[in-house]
């Protein structure tokens, strides 16, 4: 059996799980968008880029790499900003003929935003300081 080092603290494991949840949500949204012909390859490419970023950086963060935690936080802030802008943009879309789709998208973006914020906060809990090198 290979010793992979110390077990990550619980907040780090929870943060990684939340980032994986964001990946799943993003890929699921891309499938729904393409299935209903609401968008095309751009959405799929964006979801794949997001998935690769969060999985690669999340894996390194879970392994205790300080640079990955800092980079992941930066990427999370960018996605938080984009998500907030998307929610503000969708706010004016109510009242149009696609209310169900707008509501679905608002719920998706809000869930993703909450998961990203929670995951970022967890990886910076005081109990995780000694784990990162």
C-alpha positions as CSV (number, residue, x, y, z in Angstrom):
1,X,0.0,0.0,0.0
2,X,1.3,3.5,-0.9
3,X,1.3,6.1,1.8
4,X,-0.2,9.3,0.2
5,X,0.6,11.5,3.1
6,X,-1.7,12.8,5.8
7,X,-5.5,12.8,5.3
8,X,-6.7,16.2,4.4
9,X,-8.6,18.1,7.1
10,X,-12.4,17.7,7.0
11,X,-13.0,21.3,5.6
12,X,-10.5,20.6,2.8
13,X,-12.3,17.4,1.9
14,X,-15.7,19.2,2.0
15,X,-14.4,22.0,-0.1
16,X,-13.1,19.6,-2.7
17,X,-16.5,17.8,-2.7
18,X,-18.3,21.1,-3.2
19,X,-16.0,22.0,-6.1
20,X,-16.8,18.6,-7.7
21,X,-20.5,19.4,-7.2
22,X,-20.0,22.6,-9.1
23,X,-18.4,20.6,-11.9
24,X,-21.4,18.2,-12.0
25,X,-23.9,21.1,-12.0
26,X,-22.0,22.9,-14.8
27,X,-21.8,19.8,-17.0
28,X,-25.5,19.0,-16.3
29,X,-26.5,22.5,-17.3
30,X,-24.5,22.2,-20.5
31,X,-26.3,19.0,-21.4
32,X,-29.7,20.6,-20.7
33,X,-28.8,23.6,-22.7
34,X,-27.7,21.5,-25.7
35,X,-30.6,19.1,-25.4
36,X,-33.2,21.9,-25.6
37,X,-31.2,23.6,-28.3
38,X,-30.8,26.7,-26.2
39,X,-27.1,27.0,-26.9
40,X,-24.4,25.1,-28.6
41,X,-20.8,24.2,-28.5
42,X,-19.8,27.4,-26.6
43,X,-21.7,26.2,-23.5
44,X,-20.1,22.7,-23.7
45,X,-16.6,24.1,-24.1
46,X,-17.2,26.6,-21.2
47,X,-18.4,23.8,-19.0
48,X,-15.5,21.6,-19.9
49,X,-13.0,24.4,-19.2
50,X,-14.6,25.0,-15.8
51,X,-14.6,21.3,-15.1
52,X,-10.9,20.9,-15.9
53,X,-10.0,24.0,-13.8
54,X,-11.9,23.0,-10.7
55,X,-10.9,19.3,-10.9
56,X,-7.2,19.9,-11.5
57,X,-6.9,22.8,-9.0
58,X,-9.2,21.1,-6.5
59,X,-7.1,17.9,-6.6
60,X,-3.9,19.9,-6.0
61,X,-5.6,21.9,-3.2
62,X,-6.8,18.6,-1.6
63,X,-3.2,17.4,-1.7
64,X,-2.1,20.4,0.4
65,X,-0.6,22.6,-2.3
66,X,-0.7,26.3,-1.2
67,X,-0.4,27.6,-4.8
68,X,-3.4,25.6,-5.8
69,X,-5.5,26.9,-2.9
70,X,-4.6,30.5,-3.9
71,X,-5.2,29.9,-7.6
72,X,-8.5,28.1,-6.9
73,X,-9.7,31.0,-4.8
74,X,-8.8,33.4,-7.7
75,X,-10.7,31.3,-10.2
76,X,-13.6,31.0,-7.7
77,X,-13.8,34.8,-7.4
78,X,-13.9,35.1,-11.2
79,X,-16.8,32.6,-11.4
80,X,-18.5,34.3,-8.5
81,X,-18.4,37.6,-10.4
82,X,-19.6,36.1,-13.6
83,X,-22.4,34.3,-11.7
84,X,-23.6,37.5,-10.0
85,X,-23.6,39.3,-13.4
86,X,-25.6,36.5,-14.9
87,X,-28.1,36.6,-12.1
88,X,-28.5,40.4,-12.5
89,X,-28.9,39.9,-16.3
90,X,-31.5,37.3,-15.8
91,X,-33.5,39.4,-13.4
92,X,-34.8,41.5,-16.3
93,X,-35.8,38.4,-18.3
94,X,-38.8,37.6,-16.1
95,X,-42.1,38.4,-17.8
96,X,-40.8,37.2,-21.2
97,X,-42.1,34.0,-22.8
98,X,-39.4,31.8,-21.2
99,X,-40.2,32.2,-17.5
100,X,-39.6,28.5,-16.7
101,X,-36.2,28.5,-18.4
102,X,-35.2,31.8,-16.7
103,X,-36.3,30.4,-13.3
104,X,-34.3,27.1,-13.9
105,X,-31.3,29.2,-14.9
106,X,-31.6,31.4,-11.8
107,X,-31.8,28.4,-9.5
108,X,-28.8,26.8,-11.3
109,X,-26.7,29.9,-11.0
110,X,-27.7,30.5,-7.4
111,X,-26.8,26.9,-6.4
112,X,-23.5,27.1,-8.2
113,X,-22.7,30.4,-6.6
114,X,-23.6,29.1,-3.1
115,X,-21.4,26.0,-3.6
116,X,-18.4,28.1,-4.9
117,X,-18.6,30.5,-2.0
118,X,-19.0,27.7,0.6
119,X,-16.1,25.7,-1.0
120,X,-13.8,28.8,-1.0
121,X,-14.7,29.6,2.7
122,X,-14.1,26.0,3.8
123,X,-10.6,25.8,2.3
124,X,-9.6,28.9,4.3
125,X,-10.9,27.8,7.7
126,X,-8.3,28.3,10.5
127,X,-8.0,24.6,11.0
128,X,-6.6,24.2,7.5
129,X,-3.6,26.6,7.8
130,X,-1.1,24.0,8.9
131,X,-2.1,21.6,6.1
132,X,-1.0,23.7,3.1
133,X,2.6,24.0,2.1
